[in-house]
Amino acid sequence: MVNVYPVSPSSGSLETTSPETNTPTKKKTFFRKYFMAGQQMSDPSALEVPAGADFVERFLITKRKYIAFLLPVIVMQVLWWLTAYRYSWFPLLRSRWQMPAIMLLGSTIAGMTSEGGGAVAFPFMTLCLHIDPISARDFSLMIQTFGMGGALFVVLFMKVQIEERSLLFGCLGSIPGMCLGFAYVDELLDAAQKKMLFVSIWSSFAIALFLLNSQKKRLTYPTIPDFKPWKAVVLTLTGFVGGIFTSFAGSGVDICIFSVNTLLFRVSEKTATPTTVVIMGLNSMVGFYCRAVWYGNVPDIAVEYLKVSIPVATAMAPMGSFIGSHFHRQVLAFFVYILEALSVVGFLITQPPLYLVVVGAGIIVVAFLFFCFISRLGERLLQKTESKKSLTLTSPQDPQRKPSSQLFTLP
């Protein structure tokens, strides 16, 4: 069975507006389309109140989204304020106020989009505060552990649709990749090279997102269709590469998995985005453990910024996840475009060596060609999948058989 997504009139996918429509109605339609697009749930029946449900069960079902947002926020806020009072962290705000301020944006973006909070924290710390990339990387991993950990809870508690196989195989590749990156790759790059790689990689992701959104009325799936071993291998290798990026930039596996899921496997962003939130949250926890426990050499400045940024991250990341689950994909993409444009401008303002600018531009060009290639390949895979599905549906041997995956049409 083929469904159209979004299916509500507010989504605007098939809606037309007559010239006589007044301005307030147009504004209302615009707001509903882009800021109330709705959530994709893994089990829509979970929102239905069963007959005979008691008060508690009814409350947990009907107020699920508010509980999902408030519970991690309240728990983490109480723990932080008690700890900050016990160990006198408040004076740090006088000299370390910059990161709590910027993480108002960073943590919201982390919960809302497929980028981790490090996508904001790392360039701000290295390009604006002139902090070394190692401290910026460690801060990104640590703050994402708290912020995206809360966002992870929101995704799972609300039963938002995620691609579980991408989560499994992506982490199987990313965690070893990140550990190897800590041990070997990080030492091979100097500070300027890390900044260049960060800007180039994240700009490439913005290009991938643009390619994705330039495809009008494209067909997508809620999960990877016709899953086979080679797809597991692709996800594992993608996770491994993303783990290496994470080892020196604090994030990266999220955008790698997102790009492959959406461009190659044609998974809807409504599924791919919360999937990357969960992946980045888990990888941040492992990265935090490696840096703080295994290596034990986290810079003091990163720890100080962490102490004062936790209450912001633990409040804004779950809020971003909650709000972002209702936004239209074009709105989320717009945020990413702005962030990456600012990162490029900030990098150029620092007047890097010419060879780094050339290398960075080369990486962006190569990435553009690569994303075009996997997008074309994804189109061929989609056509092949639909052909097989059509044959299955019309097969006389099993006329009652249903397709393995629903198909969406995104506006």
C-alpha positions as CSV (number, residue, x, y, z in Angstrom):
1,M,0.0,0.0,0.0
2,V,1.3,3.4,-0.9
3,N,0.8,6.3,1.5
4,V,1.3,10.0,0.9
5,Y,3.4,11.8,3.5
6,P,2.6,14.3,5.0
7,V,-1.1,13.2,4.8
8,S,-2.7,16.1,6.6
9,P,-3.9,19.2,4.7
10,S,-1.6,21.3,6.9
11,S,1.4,19.7,5.3
12,G,0.8,21.4,2.0
13,S,2.1,18.5,-0.1
14,L,-0.8,18.5,-2.5
15,E,-2.5,21.7,-1.4
16,T,-3.2,24.7,-3.7
17,T,-4.2,28.2,-2.7
18,S,-6.6,30.2,-4.6
19,P,-5.8,33.8,-5.5
20,E,-8.8,34.9,-3.4
21,T,-7.2,33.5,-0.2
22,N,-6.6,36.3,2.3
23,T,-3.3,37.0,3.9
24,P,-4.0,35.7,7.4
25,T,-5.1,32.3,5.9
26,K,-1.9,32.2,3.8
27,K,0.2,32.9,6.9
28,K,-1.7,30.2,8.9
29,T,-1.2,27.7,6.1
30,F,2.5,28.6,5.8
31,F,3.0,28.1,9.6
32,R,1.2,24.8,9.6
33,K,3.2,23.5,6.7
34,Y,6.6,24.3,7.9
35,F,6.3,24.4,11.7
36,M,3.6,21.8,12.4
37,A,4.5,19.1,9.9
38,G,3.9,16.4,12.5
39,Q,5.9,13.5,13.9
40,Q,6.7,10.1,12.4
41,M,6.0,7.5,15.1
42,S,7.3,4.0,15.1
43,D,4.0,2.7,16.4
44,P,1.1,5.1,15.9
45,S,-1.2,2.8,17.8
46,A,0.9,3.6,20.9
47,L,-0.9,6.9,21.0
48,E,-4.3,5.3,21.3
49,V,-5.8,5.0,24.7
50,P,-7.0,1.4,25.2
51,A,-10.4,0.7,26.6
52,G,-10.4,0.3,30.3
53,A,-7.2,2.2,30.8
54,D,-6.7,3.6,34.3
55,F,-5.8,7.2,35.1
56,V,-2.0,6.7,35.1
57,E,-2.0,4.8,31.9
58,R,-4.2,7.3,30.2
59,F,-2.0,10.2,31.5
60,L,1.2,8.5,30.2
61,I,-0.3,8.0,26.7
62,T,-2.1,11.4,26.3
63,K,0.7,13.5,27.8
64,R,3.6,11.4,26.5
65,K,5.3,14.2,24.6
66,Y,5.3,16.5,27.6
67,I,6.6,13.8,29.9
68,A,9.3,13.0,27.4
69,F,10.5,16.6,27.4
70,L,10.1,17.4,31.1
71,L,11.4,14.3,32.8
72,P,15.1,14.4,31.6
73,V,15.1,18.2,32.0
74,I,13.9,18.1,35.6
75,V,16.2,15.2,36.6
76,M,19.3,16.8,35.1
77,Q,18.5,20.3,36.4
78,V,18.0,19.0,40.0
79,L,21.2,17.0,39.9
80,W,23.2,19.9,38.4
81,W,22.0,22.5,40.8
82,L,22.7,20.3,43.8
83,T,26.2,19.4,42.5
84,A,27.0,23.0,41.6
85,Y,26.0,24.2,45.0
86,R,28.0,21.4,46.7
87,Y,31.2,22.1,44.7
88,S,30.8,25.8,44.2
89,W,30.7,25.9,40.4
90,F,28.8,29.2,40.2
91,P,31.9,31.5,40.3
92,L,33.0,29.8,37.0
93,L,30.2,31.6,35.2
94,R,32.1,34.9,35.5
95,S,34.8,33.8,33.2
96,R,33.3,30.8,31.4
97,W,29.9,32.3,30.4
98,Q,30.6,32.1,26.6
99,M,29.8,28.4,26.1
100,P,26.6,28.4,28.1
101,A,25.4,31.3,25.9
102,I,26.4,29.6,22.6
103,M,25.0,26.3,23.7
104,L,21.5,27.8,23.9
105,L,21.8,27.5,20.1
106,G,24.1,24.5,19.9
107,S,22.1,22.2,22.0
108,T,18.8,23.1,20.4
109,I,20.3,22.4,17.0
110,A,21.7,19.1,18.3
111,G,18.3,17.9,19.3
112,M,16.5,19.3,16.3
113,T,18.7,18.3,13.4
114,S,21.1,15.6,12.3
115,E,24.1,17.6,13.6
116,G,25.4,17.2,17.1
117,G,26.0,20.1,19.5
118,G,29.7,19.9,18.5
119,A,28.7,21.3,15.1
120,V,28.2,24.6,16.9
121,A,30.6,24.2,19.8
122,F,33.7,23.2,17.9
123,P,33.9,26.0,15.4
124,F,32.9,28.6,18.0
125,M,35.6,27.5,20.4
126,T,38.3,27.1,17.8
127,L,37.5,30.0,15.5
128,C,36.0,32.6,17.9
129,L,37.5,31.8,21.3
130,H,40.8,30.5,19.8
131,I,40.8,27.4,22.0
132,D,42.8,24.4,20.8
133,P,40.9,21.8,18.9
134,I,41.6,19.0,21.5
135,S,39.8,21.0,24.2
136,A,37.0,21.9,21.8
137,R,36.7,18.2,20.7
138,D,36.6,17.0,24.3
139,F,34.0,19.6,25.3
140,S,31.8,18.7,22.4
141,L,31.8,15.0,23.3
142,M,31.2,15.7,27.0
143,I,28.4,18.2,26.5
144,Q,26.7,16.0,23.9
145,T,26.7,13.2,26.4
146,F,24.4,15.2,28.6
147,G,22.5,17.2,26.0
148,M,22.0,14.5,23.4
149,G,21.5,12.0,26.1
150,G,18.4,13.9,27.1
151,A,17.3,14.2,23.4
152,L,17.9,10.4,23.1
153,F,15.5,9.8,25.9
154,V,12.9,12.0,24.2
155,V,13.2,10.1,20.9
156,L,12.9,6.7,22.6
157,F,10.2,7.6,25.1
158,M,8.0,9.2,22.5
159,K,8.6,6.2,20.3
160,V,9.6,8.4,17.4
161,Q,10.5,6.3,14.3
162,I,14.2,5.4,14.0
163,E,16.1,3.2,11.7
164,E,17.3,0.5,14.1
165,R,19.6,-1.3,11.7
166,S,21.4,2.0,11.0
167,L,21.8,2.5,14.7
168,L,23.2,-1.0,15.2
169,F,25.6,-1.2,12.3
170,G,26.5,2.4,12.4
171,C,27.6,2.1,16.0
172,L,29.5,-1.2,15.3
173,G,31.6,0.9,12.9
174,S,31.8,4.2,14.6
175,I,32.9,3.2,18.0
176,P,36.1,1.3,16.8
177,G,36.7,4.1,14.3
178,M,36.5,6.7,17.1
179,C,38.8,4.8,19.4
180,L,41.4,4.3,16.6
181,G,41.1,8.0,15.7
182,F,41.9,8.9,19.3
183,A,44.9,6.7,19.3
184,Y,46.4,7.4,15.8
185,V,44.6,9.9,13.6
186,D,44.3,12.8,16.1
187,E,48.1,13.0,16.6
188,L,48.7,13.3,12.8
189,L,46.7,16.5,12.4
190,D,47.7,20.0,13.7
191,A,45.2,22.6,14.9
192,A,44.8,24.4,11.6
193,Q,44.3,21.1,9.7
194,K,41.5,20.1,12.1
195,K,39.7,23.4,11.6
196,M,40.0,23.0,7.9
197,L,38.7,19.4,7.9
198,F,35.8,20.4,10.2
199,V,34.7,23.2,7.9
200,S,35.1,21.1,4.8
201,I,33.3,18.1,6.0
202,W,30.4,20.0,7.5
203,S,30.1,22.2,4.4
204,S,30.0,18.9,2.3
205,F,27.1,17.8,4.5
206,A,25.3,21.0,3.8
207,I,25.7,20.3,0.1
208,A,24.4,16.8,0.6
209,L,21.4,18.2,2.4
210,F,20.8,20.7,-0.4
211,L,20.9,17.9,-3.0
212,L,18.4,16.0,-0.9
213,N,16.0,18.9,-0.7
214,S,16.4,19.9,-4.3
215,Q,14.6,16.6,-5.3
216,K,10.9,17.6,-5.4
217,K,8.2,15.0,-4.7
218,R,10.8,12.4,-4.1
219,L,9.9,8.9,-2.8
220,T,11.2,7.8,0.6
221,Y,10.8,5.0,3.1
222,P,10.3,5.0,6.8
223,T,13.1,2.3,7.1
224,I,15.7,0.8,4.8
225,P,13.8,-1.4,2.4
226,D,14.9,-4.8,1.2
227,F,17.7,-4.9,3.8
228,K,20.6,-7.1,2.7
229,P,24.1,-7.9,4.1
230,W,25.8,-5.5,1.7
231,K,23.7,-2.7,3.2
232,A,24.9,-3.6,6.7
233,V,28.5,-3.5,5.4
234,V,27.9,0.0,3.9
235,L,26.5,1.2,7.2
236,T,29.4,-0.2,9.2
237,L,32.0,1.4,6.9
238,T,30.1,4.7,7.0
239,G,30.0,4.5,10.8
240,F,33.8,3.8,10.9
241,V,34.6,6.8,8.8
242,G,32.2,8.9,10.8
243,G,33.9,7.7,14.0
244,I,37.3,8.9,12.7
245,F,35.7,12.3,12.1
246,T,34.3,12.3,15.6
247,S,37.7,11.5,17.1
248,F,39.1,14.9,16.1
249,A,36.0,17.1,15.7
250,G,33.7,15.8,18.4
251,S,30.9,14.9,15.9
252,G,30.7,13.4,12.5
253,V,29.2,10.0,12.6
254,D,25.8,11.6,12.7
255,I,26.1,13.4,9.4
256,C,27.7,10.4,7.7
257,I,24.9,8.0,8.7
258,F,22.3,10.6,7.8
259,S,23.7,11.2,4.3
260,V,23.9,7.5,3.5
261,N,20.4,6.8,4.9
262,T,18.7,9.6,3.0
263,L,20.7,9.8,-0.3
264,L,21.5,6.1,-0.8
265,F,18.8,4.2,1.0
266,R,16.1,6.9,0.5
267,V,15.0,6.9,4.2
268,S,12.8,9.8,5.2
269,E,14.5,12.6,7.2
270,K,11.7,12.2,9.7
271,T,13.3,8.8,10.5
272,A,17.0,9.7,9.7
273,T,17.2,12.7,12.0
274,P,16.1,11.0,15.3
275,T,18.2,8.0,14.3
276,T,21.3,10.2,14.2
277,V,20.4,11.9,17.5
278,V,20.5,8.4,19.1
279,I,23.7,7.4,17.3
280,M,25.5,10.7,18.3
281,G,24.3,10.4,21.9
282,L,25.6,6.9,22.3
283,N,28.9,7.7,20.6
284,S,29.4,10.8,22.7
285,M,29.0,8.7,25.8
286,V,31.7,6.3,24.6
287,G,33.9,9.2,23.5
288,F,33.5,10.8,26.9
289,Y,34.5,7.6,28.6
290,C,37.6,7.1,26.4
291,R,38.8,10.7,26.9
292,A,38.0,11.1,30.6
293,V,38.6,7.5,32.0
294,W,40.8,5.6,29.5
295,Y,43.1,8.5,28.5
296,G,42.4,10.7,31.5
297,N,43.9,13.8,30.0
298,V,40.8,16.0,29.3
299,P,42.0,19.7,29.4
300,D,40.9,21.7,32.4
301,I,39.3,24.4,30.3
302,A,37.0,21.8,28.7
303,V,35.9,20.6,32.1
304,E,35.3,24.1,33.3
305,Y,33.1,24.9,30.3
306,L,31.3,21.6,30.8
307,K,30.4,22.4,34.4
308,V,28.6,25.6,33.5
309,S,27.1,24.4,30.3
310,I,25.3,21.3,31.5
311,P,22.1,23.0,32.6
312,V,21.7,24.7,29.2
313,A,22.4,21.6,27.2
314,T,20.2,19.3,29.2
315,A,17.3,21.7,28.8
316,M,17.7,22.8,25.2
317,A,18.6,19.5,23.5
318,P,15.4,17.7,24.6
319,M,13.5,20.9,23.7
320,G,15.1,20.9,20.3
321,S,14.2,17.2,19.8
322,F,10.7,17.9,20.8
323,I,10.3,21.0,18.6
324,G,12.2,19.6,15.7
325,S,10.0,16.5,15.4
326,H,7.2,18.9,14.3
327,F,9.1,21.0,11.9
328,H,9.1,20.6,8.1
329,R,12.4,19.3,6.6
330,Q,13.0,22.5,4.8
331,V,13.1,24.5,8.0
332,L,15.6,22.1,9.6
333,A,17.7,22.2,6.4
334,F,17.7,26.0,6.5
335,F,19.2,26.0,10.0
336,V,22.0,23.7,8.8
337,Y,22.8,26.0,5.8
338,I,23.1,29.0,8.0
339,L,25.4,27.2,10.5
340,E,27.7,25.9,7.8
341,A,27.9,29.2,6.0
342,L,28.9,30.9,9.3
343,S,31.6,28.2,9.9
344,V,33.1,28.9,6.4
345,V,33.1,32.6,7.0
346,G,34.6,32.2,10.5
347,F,37.4,29.9,9.1
348,L,38.3,32.4,6.3
349,I,38.3,35.3,8.8
350,T,41.1,33.5,10.7
351,Q,43.2,33.9,7.5
352,P,44.4,30.3,7.2
353,P,47.3,29.3,5.0
354,L,46.5,29.3,1.3
355,Y,47.2,25.5,1.0
356,L,44.6,24.8,3.6
357,V,42.0,26.8,1.7
358,V,42.8,25.0,-1.5
359,V,42.7,21.6,0.2
360,G,39.4,22.4,1.9
361,A,37.9,23.5,-1.4
362,G,39.1,20.3,-3.0
363,I,37.5,18.2,-0.3
364,I,34.2,20.1,-0.8
365,V,34.3,19.5,-4.6
366,V,35.2,15.8,-4.2
367,A,32.4,15.4,-1.6
368,F,29.9,17.1,-3.9
369,L,30.8,14.6,-6.7
370,F,30.6,11.7,-4.2
371,F,27.2,12.8,-2.9
372,C,25.9,13.2,-6.5
373,F,27.1,9.6,-7.2
374,I,25.4,8.0,-4.2
375,S,22.2,10.1,-4.9
376,R,22.1,8.6,-8.4
377,L,22.8,5.2,-7.0
378,G,20.0,5.7,-4.5
379,E,17.6,6.5,-7.3
380,R,18.5,3.3,-9.1
381,L,18.1,1.3,-5.9
382,L,14.7,2.9,-5.3
383,Q,13.6,2.0,-8.9
384,K,14.8,-1.6,-8.4
385,T,13.0,-1.9,-5.1
386,E,9.7,-0.6,-6.5
387,S,10.0,-2.9,-9.4
388,K,10.4,-5.9,-7.1
389,K,7.6,-4.7,-4.9
390,S,5.3,-4.3,-7.9
391,L,6.0,-7.9,-9.0
392,T,5.4,-9.1,-5.5
393,L,2.0,-7.3,-5.2
394,T,0.9,-8.7,-8.6
395,S,2.1,-12.2,-8.0
396,P,-0.8,-14.7,-8.3
397,Q,0.8,-17.1,-5.9
398,D,0.3,-14.7,-2.9
399,P,-2.2,-12.0,-3.7
400,Q,-2.7,-11.1,0.0
401,R,1.0,-10.3,0.6
402,K,1.7,-6.8,1.7
403,P,4.8,-4.7,0.8
404,S,7.6,-4.9,3.3
405,S,7.9,-1.1,3.6
406,Q,5.5,1.8,3.2
407,L,6.5,4.5,0.7
408,F,6.2,8.2,1.3
409,T,6.1,11.1,-1.1
410,L,7.8,14.2,0.4
411,P,6.9,17.6,-0.9
